[in-house]
């Protein structure tokens, strides 16, 4: 999972509003989410990796630290060309507005989440965990694109079933799901064609 600027603001209790997600330090439900996010940052287990590039937050990580930029910027096209083909027949957890038919790979299951699901993360976890992760399925890739709450979801998924591979893919699939770029690094896709 990755901790970028938005996650850093939430952990540091700084108000933010980014692309459908907002955090208000004075809101009790937001503070509950902040605690869940901190727990996902500090969680430790074998094969549980945290992508972070902030020295102060790194000190709070108990597990293995990797780069949060592994799929973006200069790595974006290699990610699309080399990693995405391995994701055929994966499970995708992403925003309900996305269109699975425009993805560059086949999705076994598309679990659609609302922008506000993070406020009700436990009910979402029950639905998703029972439907997809608790049953005896062979190991599969589960891609999660849910903004800051991806980290909480992945931690909870991991605690539920460690047989699957959970990847926080952030906004990397936005040009396919929504048919427009949402980040500057995605311009590389246009320049490559």
Rosetta silent file (secondary structure, phi, psi, omega in degrees, C-alpha in Angstrom):
SEQUENCE: XXXXXXXXXXXXXXXXXXXXXXXXXXXXXXXXXXXXXXXXXXXXXXXXXXXXXXXXXXXXXXXXXXXXXXXXXXXXXXXXXXXXXXXXXXXXXXXXXXXXXXXXXXXXXXXXXXXXXXXXXXXXXXXXXXXXXXXXXXXXXXXXXXXXXXXXXXXXXXXXXXXXXXXXXXXXXXXXXXXXXXXXXXXXXXXXX
SCORE:     score description
SCORE:     0.000 S_00000001
   1 L     0.000  161.248 -173.820    0.000    0.000    0.000 S_00000001
   2 E  -122.184  140.795  175.164    1.073    3.585   -0.552 S_00000001
   3 E  -117.574  103.851  179.241    1.064    6.632    1.675 S_00000001
   4 L  -101.787 -156.980 -176.470    1.163    9.814   -0.407 S_00000001
   5 H   -61.222  -43.833 -178.878    0.362   13.450    0.347 S_00000001
   6 H   -62.276  -46.965  179.131   -3.312   12.869    1.144 S_00000001
   7 H   -63.472  -39.741  178.570   -2.603   10.047    3.563 S_00000001
   8 H   -61.802  -43.260  177.965    0.201   12.078    5.136 S_00000001
   9 H   -60.302  -43.987 -178.783   -2.173   15.017    5.695 S_00000001
  10 H   -63.821  -46.914 -179.897   -4.747   12.771    7.339 S_00000001
  11 H   -61.172  -37.764  179.167   -2.196   11.116    9.621 S_00000001
  12 L   -85.614    7.907  175.791   -0.848   14.559   10.584 S_00000001
  13 L    62.677   40.742  179.111   -4.422   15.768   11.195 S_00000001
  14 L  -108.016  128.164  179.737   -4.368   18.372    8.412 S_00000001
  15 L   -59.001  141.575  177.077   -7.614   19.161    6.597 S_00000001
  16 E  -153.125  156.972  178.251   -7.616   18.183    2.930 S_00000001
  17 E  -146.790  109.475 -176.235   -9.986   17.860    0.012 S_00000001
  18 E  -138.093  121.092  170.853   -8.844   15.936   -3.058 S_00000001
  19 L    39.382   60.386  174.973  -10.859   14.464   -5.908 S_00000001
  20 L    89.048   -5.471  178.689  -13.942   13.386   -4.002 S_00000001
  21 E  -118.633  131.550  175.753  -12.229   12.719   -0.693 S_00000001
  22 E  -132.210  151.652  177.853  -12.151   15.210    2.150 S_00000001
  23 E  -131.411  125.941  179.009  -10.787   15.059    5.674 S_00000001
  24 L  -119.016  111.641 -177.912  -11.939   17.372    8.474 S_00000001
  25 L   -57.953  -21.119 -179.620   -9.910   17.078   11.712 S_00000001
  26 L   -87.141   -6.965 -178.128  -12.952   18.271   13.679 S_00000001
  27 L   -90.103  125.807 -177.423  -15.251   15.498   12.417 S_00000001
  28 H   -59.080  -42.387 -179.511  -15.498   12.467   14.738 S_00000001
  29 H   -65.767  -37.991  177.295  -15.990   10.006   11.862 S_00000001
  30 H   -64.817  -38.890  178.993  -12.960   11.461   10.070 S_00000001
  31 H   -66.797  -35.480  175.132  -10.868   11.031   13.231 S_00000001
  32 H   -61.817  -43.076  178.180  -11.968    7.384   13.433 S_00000001
  33 H   -63.661  -40.742  177.671  -10.763    6.951    9.873 S_00000001
  34 H   -55.991  -44.198  178.941   -7.484    8.675   10.787 S_00000001
  35 H   -62.427  -41.256  177.195   -6.972    6.086   13.542 S_00000001
  36 H   -63.387  -39.841  179.813   -7.659    3.253   11.088 S_00000001
  37 H   -65.834  -43.108  177.191   -5.194    4.777    8.624 S_00000001
  38 H   -61.076  -41.945  178.197   -2.519    5.088   11.321 S_00000001
  39 H   -60.100  -40.557  179.242   -3.133    1.460   12.273 S_00000001
  40 H   -68.223  -29.919  176.652   -2.591    0.408    8.648 S_00000001
  41 H   -70.108  -42.788 -173.532    0.669    2.404    8.600 S_00000001
  42 H   -89.543   -6.524 -179.185    1.990    0.866   11.814 S_00000001
  43 L   -63.048  144.511 -179.934    0.759   -2.678   11.143 S_00000001
  44 L  -134.083  134.156  175.522    3.477   -5.308   10.815 S_00000001
  45 L  -167.187  155.971  175.758    3.408   -8.740    9.236 S_00000001
  46 L   -59.603  141.511  177.850    5.489  -10.813    6.843 S_00000001
  47 L    63.132   23.170  175.587    4.858   -9.854    3.208 S_00000001
  48 L  -111.688  111.204 -172.693    3.055   -6.644    4.237 S_00000001
  49 E  -113.353  140.754 -179.169    4.742   -3.743    2.451 S_00000001
  50 E  -119.332  123.292  176.581    4.266   -0.012    2.958 S_00000001
  51 E   -92.748  118.784 -175.620    5.149    2.500    0.241 S_00000001
  52 E  -153.205  147.754  176.965    6.217    5.773    1.798 S_00000001
  53 L  -135.986   40.462  179.475    8.643    8.623    1.128 S_00000001
  54 L  -128.938  118.305 -175.200    8.338   10.743    4.255 S_00000001
  55 H   -56.726  -41.793 -177.994   11.050   10.458    6.924 S_00000001
  56 H   -66.739  -39.853  178.646    8.748   11.266    9.826 S_00000001
  57 H   -73.254  -32.481  179.348    6.169    8.707    8.771 S_00000001
  58 H   -56.510  -34.438 -179.157    8.849    6.108    7.999 S_00000001
  59 L   -64.701  -20.207 -178.649    9.724    6.065   11.707 S_00000001
  60 L   -91.882   -9.618 -177.292    6.203    4.809   12.442 S_00000001
  61 L   -81.232  128.559  178.909    6.357    1.905    9.991 S_00000001
  62 L   -98.167  -11.719 -176.556    6.976   -1.464   11.624 S_00000001
  63 L  -104.909 -154.421 -177.826    7.063   -3.465    8.398 S_00000001
  64 E   -86.649  129.287 -178.641    8.947   -3.383    5.125 S_00000001
  65 E   -98.590  133.092  173.962    9.194    0.003    3.408 S_00000001
  66 E  -127.984  173.682  178.450    9.129    0.319   -0.385 S_00000001
  67 L   -73.454  135.604  175.868    8.837    3.285   -2.736 S_00000001
  68 L   -77.538   -7.955 -176.669    5.311    4.676   -3.125 S_00000001
  69 L   -96.763   16.549 -172.401    6.251    5.695   -6.670 S_00000001
  70 L   -60.342  -27.346 -177.443    6.688    2.129   -7.889 S_00000001
  71 L  -112.046   -0.067 -172.566    3.867    2.377  -10.484 S_00000001
  72 L  -120.685  179.673 -179.080    3.922    6.084  -11.389 S_00000001
  73 H    54.214 -125.860 -177.881    6.071    8.737  -13.062 S_00000001
  74 H   -64.644  -20.671 -178.884    8.961    7.070  -14.954 S_00000001
  75 H   -86.684   -4.725 -172.173    7.687    3.671  -13.825 S_00000001
  76 H   -63.803  -52.146 -178.725    4.200    4.148  -15.271 S_00000001
  77 H   -65.561  -43.375  174.360    4.706    2.739  -18.773 S_00000001
  78 H   -60.158  -35.901  176.144    6.788   -0.240  -17.571 S_00000001
  79 H   -60.674  -48.636 -179.430    4.038   -0.893  -15.010 S_00000001
  80 H   -64.309  -38.914 -175.234    1.375   -0.888  -17.728 S_00000001
  81 H   -81.365  -30.511 -173.867    3.453   -3.000  -20.108 S_00000001
  82 H  -110.533  -34.014 -176.593    4.907   -5.554  -17.689 S_00000001
  83 H   -91.962  -46.108 -176.614    2.730   -5.743  -14.577 S_00000001
  84 H   -56.179  -39.573  177.592   -0.785   -5.132  -15.889 S_00000001
  85 H   -59.872  -23.182  178.268   -0.700   -8.175  -18.229 S_00000001
  86 H   -77.453   -8.698 -174.493   -0.175  -10.304  -15.103 S_00000001
  87 H   -93.971    5.887  177.376   -3.455   -8.978  -13.689 S_00000001
  88 L   -54.401  136.727 -179.995   -5.800  -10.812  -16.048 S_00000001
  89 L    63.164   34.616  176.126   -8.722  -12.299  -14.121 S_00000001
  90 E   -90.124  175.517  170.383   -7.966  -10.308  -10.992 S_00000001
  91 E  -100.108  133.760  178.148  -10.402   -8.763   -8.537 S_00000001
  92 E  -117.496  124.853  174.195  -10.624   -4.964   -8.793 S_00000001
  93 E  -108.443  111.236 -174.736  -11.917   -2.840   -5.918 S_00000001
  94 E  -154.106  175.524 -177.092  -12.481    0.666   -7.316 S_00000001
  95 E   -58.763  143.474 -177.901  -14.887    3.571   -7.592 S_00000001
  96 L   -63.091  -19.888 -178.763  -18.395    2.804   -8.779 S_00000001
  97 L   -80.139   -9.433 -179.015  -18.069    5.338  -11.628 S_00000001
  98 L   -72.085  158.295  179.853  -15.381    3.305  -13.367 S_00000001
  99 L  -117.366  108.955 -177.826  -16.026    1.231  -16.481 S_00000001
 100 H   -65.210  -23.964 -177.244  -14.494   -2.242  -16.391 S_00000001
 101 H   -69.172  -17.294 -178.616  -15.055   -2.672  -20.147 S_00000001
 102 H  -101.196    7.257  177.654  -12.341   -0.127  -20.959 S_00000001
 103 L   -75.229  150.923 -179.585   -9.622   -1.776  -18.852 S_00000001
 104 L   -83.242   17.815  178.636   -6.603   -3.272  -20.674 S_00000001
 105 L  -154.821  164.071  179.196   -7.158   -6.639  -18.951 S_00000001
 106 L   -82.341  137.065  178.111   -9.984   -8.949  -17.933 S_00000001
 107 E  -109.892  125.184  177.615  -11.450   -8.475  -14.463 S_00000001
 108 E   -67.377  -48.297  177.951  -12.882  -11.503  -12.706 S_00000001
 109 E  -140.155  136.727  175.958  -14.825   -9.332  -10.255 S_00000001
 110 E  -115.085  105.590  178.547  -15.228   -5.547  -10.054 S_00000001
 111 E   -89.691  110.138 -176.005  -16.196   -4.526   -6.534 S_00000001
 112 E   -88.733  130.497  178.483  -17.590   -1.011   -6.880 S_00000001
 113 E  -119.847  152.110  178.551  -17.206    1.346   -3.945 S_00000001
 114 L   -89.408  157.979  177.058  -18.678    4.784   -3.330 S_00000001
 115 L   -56.055  -30.976 -174.699  -16.616    7.872   -2.498 S_00000001
 116 L   -94.226    4.921 -177.629  -18.107    7.845    0.989 S_00000001
 117 H   -59.249  -30.528 -178.512  -17.493    4.165    1.783 S_00000001
 118 H   -58.760  -26.410  178.854  -14.515    5.040    3.936 S_00000001
 119 H   -73.270  -15.809 -178.490  -16.963    6.522    6.442 S_00000001
 120 H  -130.647   42.247 -169.975  -18.595    3.095    6.702 S_00000001
 121 H   -57.890  -32.721 -178.645  -15.550    0.918    6.143 S_00000001
 122 H   -65.646  -40.959  178.798  -16.721   -1.893    8.412 S_00000001
 123 H   -67.861  -35.562  175.877  -19.897   -2.538    6.418 S_00000001
 124 H   -64.351  -43.632 -178.630  -17.867   -2.486    3.212 S_00000001
 125 H   -60.740  -39.739  178.375  -15.388   -4.916    4.703 S_00000001
 126 H   -60.831  -49.830 -179.285  -18.133   -7.333    5.611 S_00000001
 127 H   -59.060  -52.988 -174.347  -19.532   -7.248    2.065 S_00000001
 128 H   -70.614  -46.034 -177.389  -16.211   -7.533    0.269 S_00000001
 129 H   -60.011  -47.692 -178.487  -14.516   -9.922    2.681 S_00000001
 130 H   -66.728  -43.972 -175.676  -17.355  -12.396    2.725 S_00000001
 131 H   -69.280  -37.077 -169.713  -18.021  -12.179   -0.996 S_00000001
 132 H  -121.699  -28.207 -168.163  -14.476  -12.391   -2.277 S_00000001
 133 H  -111.864  -18.167 -177.641  -11.844  -13.095    0.291 S_00000001
 134 L   -89.730  -22.050 -179.598  -13.158  -15.554    2.848 S_00000001
 135 L   -76.271  155.863  179.283  -14.148  -18.310    0.454 S_00000001
 136 L   -73.019   96.567  176.885  -11.657  -20.923   -0.601 S_00000001
 137 L  -121.567  151.743  174.881  -10.349  -19.463   -3.819 S_00000001
 138 L   -64.362  162.108  179.554   -6.950  -20.005   -5.357 S_00000001
 139 L   -54.153  132.095  177.270   -4.455  -17.229   -4.869 S_00000001
 140 L  -141.909  162.174  177.677   -5.441  -14.214   -6.886 S_00000001
 141 E   -86.371  133.051  176.460   -4.430  -10.619   -7.370 S_00000001
 142 E  -119.694  109.245  178.405   -6.702   -8.042   -5.752 S_00000001
 143 E   -90.468  132.495 -178.047   -6.144   -4.515   -7.097 S_00000001
 144 E  -123.183  123.563  177.430   -7.430   -1.745   -4.841 S_00000001
 145 E  -129.564   82.273 -175.277   -8.009    1.829   -6.045 S_00000001
 146 L  -132.322   31.577  179.924   -9.889    3.523   -3.243 S_00000001
 147 L    62.066 -151.715 -177.278   -7.949    6.648   -2.344 S_00000001
 148 L   -59.043  -26.098 -178.217   -6.703    6.875    1.248 S_00000001
 149 H   -78.488   -6.110  173.804   -9.024    4.119    2.400 S_00000001
 150 H   -57.003  -39.417 -177.870   -7.200    1.609    0.170 S_00000001
 151 H   -62.846  -43.272  179.465   -4.628    1.284    2.934 S_00000001
 152 H   -66.414  -44.885  179.637   -7.233    0.411    5.545 S_00000001
 153 H   -60.032  -47.642 -177.876   -8.961   -2.030    3.203 S_00000001
 154 H   -62.549  -41.852  177.934   -5.741   -3.784    2.261 S_00000001
 155 H   -60.340  -45.506 -179.111   -4.694   -4.173    5.883 S_00000001
 156 H   -67.824  -39.388  176.765   -8.072   -5.659    6.782 S_00000001
 157 H   -60.913  -45.581 -178.739   -8.096   -7.875    3.696 S_00000001
 158 H   -59.833  -43.185  178.699   -4.600   -9.100    4.563 S_00000001
 159 H   -63.929  -30.030 -178.130   -5.659   -9.926    8.110 S_00000001
 160 H   -79.139  -43.537 -175.117   -8.633  -11.845    6.684 S_00000001
 161 L  -151.607  107.849 -177.119   -6.870  -13.835    3.963 S_00000001
 162 L   -89.790    7.925  179.788   -3.103  -13.851    3.383 S_00000001
 163 L   -83.220  -17.908 -177.832   -3.321  -16.141    0.359 S_00000001
 164 L   -96.944  165.665  177.456   -4.087  -13.322   -2.060 S_00000001
 165 E  -107.587  114.300 -177.608   -1.857  -10.554   -3.395 S_00000001
 166 E  -103.656  128.637 -177.982   -3.282   -7.120   -2.550 S_00000001
 167 E  -130.447  125.236  173.019   -1.954   -4.119   -4.463 S_00000001
 168 E   -82.396  104.776 -176.263   -2.819   -0.461   -3.926 S_00000001
 169 L   -95.337   -0.043  176.438   -2.737    0.740   -7.527 S_00000001
 170 L    52.924 -130.958 -175.239   -3.897    4.263   -6.741 S_00000001
 171 L   -95.733   10.481 -173.262   -4.815    6.279   -9.822 S_00000001
 172 L   -60.382  -29.613 -178.535   -2.834    4.186  -12.325 S_00000001
 173 L   -97.235    2.158 -177.992   -5.931    2.812  -14.055 S_00000001
 174 H   -53.090  -42.580  179.837   -7.891    6.088  -14.107 S_00000001
 175 H   -60.068  -26.415  179.262   -7.304    6.739  -17.840 S_00000001
 176 H   -88.729  -44.775 -177.638   -8.972    3.391  -18.568 S_00000001
 177 H   -67.332  -38.495 -172.981  -11.685    3.403  -15.896 S_00000001
 178 L  -114.706   -3.415  178.601  -12.806    7.006  -16.481 S_00000001
 179 L    64.158   23.543  171.241  -11.486    7.673  -20.007 S_00000001
 180 L  -155.479  157.395  179.640   -9.501   10.722  -18.897 S_00000001
 181 L   -78.110  142.525  176.246   -6.299   11.444  -17.032 S_00000001
 182 L  -117.103   -6.732  179.534   -6.491   12.412  -13.389 S_00000001
 183 L  -138.024  153.147 -178.717   -2.753   12.818  -12.780 S_00000001
 184 H   -61.456  -41.120 -176.506    0.090   14.470  -14.679 S_00000001
 185 H   -60.855  -21.294 -178.786    2.166   11.276  -14.948 S_00000001
 186 H   -72.128  -12.913  175.501   -0.623    9.677  -17.015 S_00000001
 187 H   -61.085  -24.692  178.560    0.265   12.000  -19.910 S_00000001
 188 H   -58.651  -31.063  179.572    3.075    9.514  -20.610 S_00000001
 189 H   -63.699  -43.094  178.887    0.406    7.148  -21.901 S_00000001
 190 H   -65.974  -41.594 -177.072   -0.615    9.660  -24.571 S_00000001
 191 H   -71.083  -20.787 -177.356    2.989   10.378  -25.491 S_00000001
 192 H   -85.259  -18.852 -175.307    3.779    6.677  -25.850 S_00000001
 193 L   -89.464    0.000    0.000    1.075    5.915  -28.426 S_00000001
